[in-house]
């Protein structure tokens, strides 16, 4: 299982208020949900694309390197997101921005904005970002994922491999998929092509409503692309997390402190149950609401507030959605008898957030110019022979390119030679670095390279000077 991000996509935080001077959008998710006529794919894409964003992240991989006086190791990742509030609130996956020292959002008009994390829910792999746009942003509408059926057509939009807004289509291949990332997995499976960098992007029904957040793919290896098995977190969960975060400053998932296992036919037979619904209690956390309500290991929870879950994941979801600080009525099966208990549902404990920028070394590294991912060397005779370069080729040799870096996304490969930067020849790695730094100081977004090599031939390539370019 691979999260559909670049391998270093990467954070969370507290809440901020609506940007000054911005009107608050209507509460998220209150738009009409009644099925309407399907739009043509082209009309749908034209309507929703302006609210889909690209996300770039900067991760300082090792603070010790930053403290040692040596250049710190930095990597960057790409992800996707979409606007749910016109003041600048964006939904994405938590793993896209986790541990990021810097987050940049690029809108469809190519405006780049710094982003901060205003909320997250780790067990659902969701995060909310805030940007401060100059004008209200277009907003997407949540759909009803519970109405979707296997075979329904869907469209996915994202930022695969950092290429920018990219569209794919397919059908729903499966529902309520358990990919073992959370205790209550309920993923929508689709065969729409989703790749690294698409994480956090929207999955649409044919009315243009968001019915899922693209989150993960099955792939043969960590570097492989789509093989038609992709998973989206359903809107039924994502909408609630979004709405609660905007209202309370955090998602309010319920918790009673039990570990659960689904009831199989064998377990049902062994315990004398008449059905396989509900879940067996594997364990009870000390001091938890379940412990205080005398729920015991081996009990079978068969219903919660009148709802009879089919399995442990459905029970987990029901607990997570239960009202906080109120008792929930649970029906138990214990030693052949039916009991009723009422544990008080509490907020699920979230692990403390380690803000990367709290470390001064990380802050310094985050403020440094972004590394495009090129490793360079002076061109020698042995390197000419190794890469089969002609004797008249002059310039600086690219010896390696960091996977998923900006240079990698532009197709630069080891063995190519940088002949010109801008319109000036270069012969030493230090010249390349100084020209790039000079362009940054002049506030350029891109720099032009003339490359030559045994495979690609001679070509011009524009290299972004920061991850938001």
NORRA-V759039 format. One record per residue. N is the residue number from 1. OMEGA is omega in whole degrees, 0 to 359 (* if undefined). D_LAST is the distance of its C-alpha to the last C-alpha in Angstrom with 2 decimals. Layout:
# NORRA-V759039
N&OMEGA&D_LAST, N&OMEGA&D_LAST
This chain:
# NORRA-V759039
1&181&29.91, 2&172&26.16, 3&190&23.76, 4&179&21.16, 5&164&18.18, 6&194&16.72, 7&180&19.56, 8&176&18.04, 9&196&16.70, 10&*&18.22, 11&177&21.49, 12&177&23.43, 13&184&25.23, 14&187&27.48, 15&169&27.36, 16&181&26.29, 17&177&27.83, 18&182&26.48, 19&180&24.40, 20&176&26.85, 21&181&27.71, 22&176&26.24, 23&178&28.81, 24&177&29.18, 25&175&28.72, 26&179&31.76, 27&183&32.19, 28&172&29.97, 29&182&31.90, 30&178&34.72, 31&180&33.86, 32&182&36.55, 33&183&36.52, 34&180&39.27, 35&178&38.38, 36&179&37.71, 37&178&37.56, 38&176&34.87, 39&170&32.17, 40&183&31.24, 41&182&28.14, 42&179&26.38, 43&179&27.45, 44&183&26.48, 45&179&22.93, 46&182&22.54, 47&188&23.97, 48&186&22.00, 49&181&18.51, 50&181&17.40, 51&177&18.26, 52&185&16.30, 53&171&12.98, 54&181&10.46, 55&175&10.79, 56&182&9.29, 57&174&12.04, 58&177&13.26, 59&171&16.90, 60&193&19.24, 61&184&21.66, 62&180&24.69, 63&180&25.72, 64&177&28.66, 65&180&26.53, 66&181&24.97, 67&186&28.57, 68&185&30.01, 69&177&28.45, 70&177&26.63, 71&181&22.85, 72&176&21.92, 73&178&20.72, 74&175&17.25, 75&178&15.71, 76&181&12.80, 77&177&13.08, 78&175&11.84, 79&183&13.95, 80&177&14.73, 81&178&16.59, 82&187&18.36, 83&178&19.64, 84&177&23.36, 85&188&23.98, 86&177&22.90, 87&176&22.69, 88&177&19.53, 89&187&20.94, 90&175&19.07, 91&173&20.84, 92&172&19.54, 93&177&21.34, 94&184&22.43, 95&177&21.66, 96&187&17.91, 97&183&17.79, 98&178&21.02, 99&180&21.20, 100&175&17.60, 101&178&17.45, 102&180&14.12, 103&179&12.65, 104&178&9.53, 105&176&9.99, 106&179&8.06, 107&182&10.97, 108&177&12.12, 109&178&11.86, 110&171&8.04, 111&177&9.13, 112&183&7.62, 113&172&10.77, 114&182&12.34, 115&173&14.84, 116&180&18.30, 117&182&20.71, 118&178&23.79, 119&181&25.79, 120&170&26.27, 121&187&29.04, 122&184&29.06, 123&176&31.79, 124&180&29.90, 125&177&26.43, 126&174&24.93, 127&175&22.86, 128&178&22.04, 129&171&19.08, 130&169&19.12, 131&180&16.59, 132&183&18.00, 133&179&17.02, 134&180&18.59, 135&180&20.54, 136&183&21.85, 137&173&19.73, 138&188&21.21, 139&174&22.96, 140&181&24.17, 141&176&27.81, 142&173&29.29, 143&181&31.72, 144&182&34.84, 145&181&34.12, 146&180&37.83, 147&184&38.78, 148&180&36.75, 149&176&38.86, 150&182&38.47, 151&177&37.77, 152&178&35.88, 153&180&32.89, 154&177&29.41, 155&178&25.80, 156&176&22.77, 157&180&19.16, 158&186&16.29, 159&185&13.19, 160&178&15.16, 161&178&13.86, 162&183&10.21, 163&184&10.88, 164&186&10.31, 165&182&13.44, 166&187&16.38, 167&172&20.03, 168&182&23.15, 169&179&26.71, 170&177&29.87, 171&171&32.69, 172&183&33.63, 173&181&35.29, 174&180&36.70, 175&178&36.99, 176&180&37.69, 177&176&36.36, 178&178&36.91, 179&170&34.32, 180&174&35.62, 181&177&32.61, 182&178&34.42, 183&184&38.13, 184&180&37.70, 185&181&35.35, 186&191&35.48, 187&169&32.61, 188&176&32.22, 189&179&32.04, 190&174&30.44, 191&173&30.11, 192&184&26.92, 193&178&24.46, 194&185&22.18, 195&177&20.27, 196&183&18.37, 197&179&15.38, 198&180&17.47, 199&178&19.10, 200&180&19.35, 201&184&18.93, 202&169&21.94, 203&188&24.94, 204&163&26.72, 205&186&30.32, 206&168&31.22, 207&179&31.65, 208&177&27.96, 209&177&28.74, 210&178&26.85, 211&177&29.41, 212&175&27.41, 213&183&24.36, 214&192&23.31, 215&188&24.00, 216&175&25.45, 217&165&26.56, 218&182&29.56, 219&184&28.71, 220&181&30.86, 221&183&28.68, 222&182&25.67, 223&180&23.60, 224&179&25.11, 225&184&23.60, 226&171&25.27, 227&175&29.02, 228&177&29.58, 229&185&30.37, 230&186&27.81, 231&179&28.48, 232&173&27.41, 233&186&28.66, 234&180&30.86, 235&180&30.23, 236&176&33.68, 237&185&32.40, 238&181&28.82, 239&181&30.13, 240&178&32.72, 241&180&30.37, 242&183&28.04, 243&180&31.02, 244&180&32.70, 245&179&29.70, 246&182&29.27, 247&188&33.03, 248&183&33.97, 249&176&30.90, 250&175&31.14, 251&185&32.15, 252&178&35.94, 253&181&36.81, 254&184&40.52, 255&174&42.23, 256&174&45.87, 257&176&45.60, 258&169&46.74, 259&192&45.67, 260&174&46.44, 261&180&47.32, 262&178&47.97, 263&176&51.63, 264&176&52.48, 265&179&55.75, 266&179&57.25, 267&179&56.38, 268&180&57.74, 269&182&60.94, 270&183&61.36, 271&180&61.02, 272&178&63.10, 273&181&60.34, 274&180&60.74, 275&180&57.03, 276&179&53.80, 277&177&51.88, 278&184&50.57, 279&175&49.73, 280&177&51.65, 281&178&50.95, 282&182&50.05, 283&180&49.98, 284&181&50.05, 285&181&48.22, 286&178&50.61, 287&183&50.73, 288&175&48.61, 289&179&49.66, 290&178&50.87, 291&180&53.07, 292&179&54.49, 293&178&55.34, 294&168&57.14, 295&188&54.91, 296&173&55.85, 297&181&54.61, 298&174&55.92, 299&173&55.97, 300&177&54.59, 301&185&52.63, 302&177&53.51, 303&175&52.16, 304&181&50.22, 305&177&51.16, 306&179&52.87, 307&180&50.00, 308&183&50.89, 309&180&47.83, 310&184&47.94, 311&183&46.51, 312&181&45.04, 313&178&41.49, 314&178&42.79, 315&177&44.78, 316&180&41.78, 317&180&39.85, 318&177&42.90, 319&182&43.18, 320&183&39.49, 321&181&39.91, 322&179&43.29, 323&182&43.75, 324&177&43.20, 325&174&46.32, 326&178&48.65, 327&173&51.00, 328&181&50.26, 329&181&53.32, 330&173&53.26, 331&183&55.95, 332&169&56.84, 333&183&59.03, 334&177&60.91, 335&175&63.94, 336&181&64.92, 337&177&64.58, 338&180&62.12, 339&174&60.97, 340&177&58.81, 341&183&56.71, 342&175&54.38, 343&177&51.69, 344&182&49.61, 345&179&45.95, 346&175&43.65, 347&178&39.90, 348&178&38.54, 349&176&37.87, 350&176&34.20, 351&180&33.42, 352&182&32.44, 353&176&28.76, 354&182&27.90, 355&182&25.04, 356&185&23.12, 357&175&22.47, 358&178&26.27, 359&181&26.53, 360&180&26.11, 361&179&24.99, 362&179&22.16, 363&179&21.17, 364&181&21.25, 365&180&19.21, 366&180&16.53, 367&181&16.42, 368&175&16.05, 369&184&13.13, 370&179&11.28, 371&181&13.09, 372&175&11.36, 373&180&14.66, 374&170&16.76, 375&192&20.46, 376&176&22.19, 377&175&25.81, 378&183&28.07, 379&180&29.37, 380&180&33.02, 381&180&35.77, 382&178&35.73, 383&175&32.01, 384&180&32.70, 385&182&35.43, 386&184&33.44, 387&176&30.60, 388&181&33.00, 389&180&31.37, 390&184&33.48, 391&182&35.20, 392&177&33.61, 393&180&29.98, 394&178&28.69, 395&183&25.60, 396&184&24.01, 397&170&24.36, 398&182&21.77, 399&180&24.09, 400&176&21.92, 401&180&18.49, 402&182&17.79, 403&180&17.93, 404&175&14.87, 405&179&12.72, 406&179&9.50, 407&179&12.19, 408&180&14.33, 409&178&11.99, 410&174&11.91, 411&178&15.67, 412&184&16.60, 413&175&20.01, 414&181&22.68, 415&175&25.10, 416&182&22.82, 417&174&23.19, 418&181&20.73, 419&182&22.90, 420&165&20.84, 421&192&17.83, 422&177&17.28, 423&183&20.94, 424&178&22.54, 425&176&24.25, 426&180&23.83, 427&181&26.52, 428&178&25.83, 429&181&23.10, 430&178&23.39, 431&178&22.47, 432&182&19.20, 433&182&18.33, 434&178&19.59, 435&178&17.71, 436&180&14.33, 437&178&15.57, 438&178&16.83, 439&177&13.59, 440&181&12.07, 441&176&15.27, 442&176&14.88, 443&173&11.64, 444&174&9.79, 445&183&6.01, 446&171&7.38, 447&185&10.88, 448&178&13.40, 449&168&15.73, 450&183&19.09, 451&171&20.23, 452&180&23.68, 453&185&25.43, 454&183&28.49, 455&188&26.85, 456&186&23.83, 457&182&25.43, 458&182&23.72, 459&172&20.29, 460&178&17.25, 461&174&13.87, 462&181&10.47, 463&178&8.91, 464&180&5.43, 465&173&6.94, 466&189&5.78, 467&180&5.57, 468&183&3.81, 469&*&0.00
